[in-house]
């Protein structure tokens, strides 16, 4: 993989991680366009580095909230922020189960073509559209701005949505936010929760992967150069900071439905790709 490929994929990840269009799906699409052929383990390794970069973007953009949550949790204040972090931890259980027991199955979908990506993009489109119209109802956009705070049950349901969204083409942010809206949560609350809940699983897996990268021989033909990884990381981080702020605004204004049209188009293109 060349540095320019890493730069392009980093930009794609930075945008698609927050917009409800599936970052993993778009990384697969652009690998096909750029003609990048890597073993599935290297695909997962590079993608994980890019996801770690966007997690860092989330921390930067949501820093005031992130700092407050950490201060409350690690000092055991037992206030609303403490229990909010507990709900985030609860939401991580489903994806942890998938990672522990179905890792090989999930990895088999990466680098295996665009058919799965196309199908999952169409599912993402349907989910976004359904969430939009069900939340609007007969009372219009003002009704969509109402809702409850995230409960313990909501946290586990949204966590299950995140676990399913490990498939390439099924947008993690789109799936979790749409699920939260469908079960009656406030738009702004579920958007922040969606961005924060991915921090623990991604950084945890990234730390394990960094250990594997460090122990890998630099001369390995299939190894990705450290500088290439760094370029991808920086591109994903910078673009991710901009996209995160933009996405929070879009969710509050109820504009996610337009991305369902984009997902339909890209899903059809993926299914017709030869």
C-alpha positions in Angstrom: 0.0 0.0 0.0 1.4 3.4 -1.0 1.2 6.5 1.2 -1.3 8.2 -1.2 -3.6 5.2 -0.8 -3.4 5.5 3.0 -4.2 9.2 2.7 -7.3 8.6 0.6 -8.5 5.8 2.9 -7.9 8.0 5.9 -10.0 10.8 4.5 -12.7 8.3 3.6 -12.7 6.8 7.2 -12.8 10.3 8.8 -15.9 11.2 6.9 -17.7 7.9 6.8 -17.2 6.9 10.5 -19.5 9.7 11.6 -21.8 10.1 8.6 -24.4 7.2 8.5 -22.9 5.7 5.3 -20.6 2.9 6.8 -16.9 3.5 7.1 -16.0 -0.1 6.7 -18.2 -0.4 3.6 -16.6 2.7 2.0 -13.1 1.5 2.8 -14.0 -1.7 0.9 -15.3 0.3 -2.0 -12.2 2.5 -2.2 -9.9 -0.5 -1.9 -11.6 -1.9 -5.0 -11.3 1.4 -6.8 -7.6 1.9 -5.9 -6.8 -1.7 -6.6 -5.4 -2.4 -3.1 -5.0 -6.1 -2.5 -4.1 -7.0 1.0 -4.6 -10.2 3.2 -7.7 -10.0 5.3 -5.6 -9.7 8.5 -3.8 -6.6 7.1 -7.1 -5.1 6.0 -8.4 -5.4 9.5 -5.1 -4.1 10.9 -5.2 -1.0 8.8 -8.9 -0.4 9.3 -8.4 -0.6 13.1 -5.7 2.1 13.0 -8.1 4.3 11.1 -10.9 3.6 13.5 -8.6 4.4 16.4 -7.9 7.8 14.8 -11.6 8.7 14.6 -12.1 7.6 18.2 -9.4 10.2 19.1 -11.5 12.7 17.0 -14.5 11.9 19.2 -12.6 12.5 22.4 -11.3 15.9 21.0 -14.7 17.1 19.9 -16.6 15.9 22.9 -13.7 16.7 25.3 -15.7 18.7 27.9 -18.3 15.9 28.2 -15.6 13.2 28.1 -13.5 14.8 30.8 -16.6 15.3 33.0 -17.6 11.6 32.6 -14.1 10.4 33.4 -13.8 12.6 36.4 -17.1 11.3 37.8 -16.5 7.6 37.0 -13.0 7.3 38.3 -13.9 9.1 41.5 -17.0 7.0 42.1 -19.3 10.0 42.6 -22.4 7.9 41.9 -24.0 10.8 40.1 -25.8 10.9 36.7 -22.4 11.0 34.8 -21.1 8.0 36.7 -24.2 5.9 35.7 -23.9 7.2 32.1 -20.5 5.7 31.9 -21.9 2.5 33.4 -24.5 2.4 30.6 -21.7 2.9 28.0 -19.8 -0.1 29.5 -23.1 -2.1 29.4 -23.5 -1.3 25.8 -20.0 -2.7 25.0 -20.9 -6.2 26.1 -22.7 -7.3 22.9 -19.8 -6.2 20.6 -17.3 -7.8 23.0 -19.2 -11.1 22.7 -19.1 -10.8 18.9 -15.3 -10.1 19.0 -14.6 -13.0 21.3 -16.7 -15.7 19.8 -17.3 -14.7 16.1 -14.1 -12.8 15.2 -13.1 -15.2 12.4 -16.6 -15.1 10.9 -16.6 -11.3 10.9 -13.1 -11.1 9.4 -14.2 -13.3 6.5 -16.5 -10.6 5.3 -13.6 -8.0 4.9 -11.7 -8.0 1.6 -14.2 -10.5 0.1 -15.8 -8.2 -2.5 -18.7 -5.7 -2.5 -21.7 -8.0 -2.5 -22.0 -8.0 1.3 -21.3 -4.2 1.3 -24.0 -3.5 -1.1 -26.6 -5.5 0.8 -25.7 -3.9 4.1 -25.8 -0.4 2.6 -29.4 -1.1 1.5 -30.2 -2.3 5.0 -28.6 0.9 6.4 -30.7 3.0 4.0 -33.9 1.2 5.1 -33.1 1.7 8.8 -32.4 5.4 8.4 -35.6 6.0 6.5 -37.7 4.0 8.9 -36.2 5.8 11.9 -36.9 9.2 10.3 -40.5 8.6 9.3 -41.4 6.8 12.5 -40.0 9.6 14.7 -41.7 12.3 12.6 -45.2 10.8 12.7 -48.1 13.2 12.3 -46.7 15.8 14.6 -43.7 16.8 12.5 -40.1 17.7 13.4 -40.9 19.1 16.8 -42.1 15.7 17.9 -38.8 14.2 16.7 -36.9 16.5 19.0 -38.6 15.1 22.1 -37.8 11.8 23.8 -36.4 10.3 26.9 -32.8 10.0 28.2 -31.1 6.7 27.6 -32.1 4.0 30.0 -30.3 0.8 31.0 -32.4 -1.2 28.6 -31.9 1.3 25.9 -28.1 1.0 26.4 -28.1 -2.8 25.9 -30.4 -2.5 22.8 -28.2 0.1 21.2 -25.2 -2.0 22.1 -26.8 -5.0 20.2 -27.2 -2.7 17.2 -23.5 -1.8 17.4 -22.6 -5.5 17.5 -24.6 -6.2 14.4 -23.0 -3.2 12.7 -19.5 -4.8 12.6 -20.5 -6.0 9.1 -19.0 -3.9 6.3 -21.6 -1.7 4.8 -23.8 -1.5 7.9 -23.2 1.9 9.3 -22.3 1.8 13.0 -23.3 5.4 13.7 -26.4 5.1 11.5 -27.5 1.8 13.0 -27.0 2.9 16.7 -28.5 6.4 16.2 -31.5 5.1 14.3 -32.0 2.3 16.9 -31.9 4.9 19.7 -34.4 7.1 17.9 -36.7 4.1 17.2 -36.9 3.2 20.8 -37.7 6.7 21.8 -34.5 8.4 22.9 -33.6 12.0 22.3 -31.7 12.7 19.1 -28.9 14.7 20.7 -28.5 12.2 23.6 -28.3 9.2 21.4 -25.8 10.8 19.0 -23.4 11.6 21.8 -23.9 8.1 23.3 -23.3 6.5 19.9 -20.0 8.3 19.4 -18.8 7.6 23.0 -19.8 3.9 23.2 -17.3 2.9 20.5 -14.3 4.3 22.3 -13.7 1.3 24.6 -13.9 -1.5 22.1 -11.9 0.2 19.4 -9.1 1.5 21.6 -9.0 -1.9 23.4 -8.6 -3.8 20.1 -6.2 -1.1 18.8 -3.9 -1.6 21.7 -3.7 -5.3 21.1 -3.2 -4.8 17.4 -0.3 -2.3 18.0 1.4 -5.0 20.0 1.1 -7.4 17.0 2.4 -4.7 14.6 5.4 -3.9 16.8 6.3 -7.6 16.9 5.9 -8.1 13.1 9.1 -8.2 11.0 9.5 -5.0 9.1 10.7 -6.9 6.1 7.5 -8.9 5.8 6.1 -8.7 2.3 2.6 -8.3 3.6 3.5 -5.7 6.3 2.2 -2.2 6.1 5.0 0.4 6.6 4.7 2.4 9.8 4.8 5.7 7.9 1.9 4.6 5.8 -0.1 3.8 8.9 0.8 7.2 10.4 -0.4 9.0 7.3 -3.7 7.1 7.3 -4.1 7.8 11.1 -3.5 11.6 10.8 -5.8 12.0 7.8 -8.6 10.0 9.5 -8.1 12.1 12.7 -8.2 15.5 11.1 -11.1 14.8 8.8 -12.9 13.0 11.6 -12.8 16.0 13.9 -14.7 18.0 11.2 -17.1 15.2 10.4 -18.0 14.6 14.1 -19.0 18.2 14.7 -21.0 18.2 11.5 -22.8 15.0 12.3 -23.9 16.2 15.7 -25.5 19.1 14.0 -27.2 17.0 11.3 -28.7 14.6 13.9 -30.2 17.5 15.9 -31.8 18.9 12.8 -33.2 15.5 11.7 -31.3 15.4 8.4 -30.2 11.8 8.4 -32.9 10.6 6.0 -31.0 12.1 3.1 -28.2 9.7 3.7 -30.6 6.8 3.1 -30.8 7.9 -0.6 -27.0 7.9 -0.9 -26.8 4.5 0.7 -29.4 3.1 -1.8 -27.4 4.4 -4.7 -24.1 3.1 -3.4 -25.7 -0.2 -2.4 -27.0 -0.7 -5.9 -23.6 0.3 -7.4 -21.8 -2.3 -5.2 -24.2 -5.1 -6.2 -23.7 -4.3 -9.9 -19.9 -3.9 -9.6 -17.9 -6.3 -11.7 
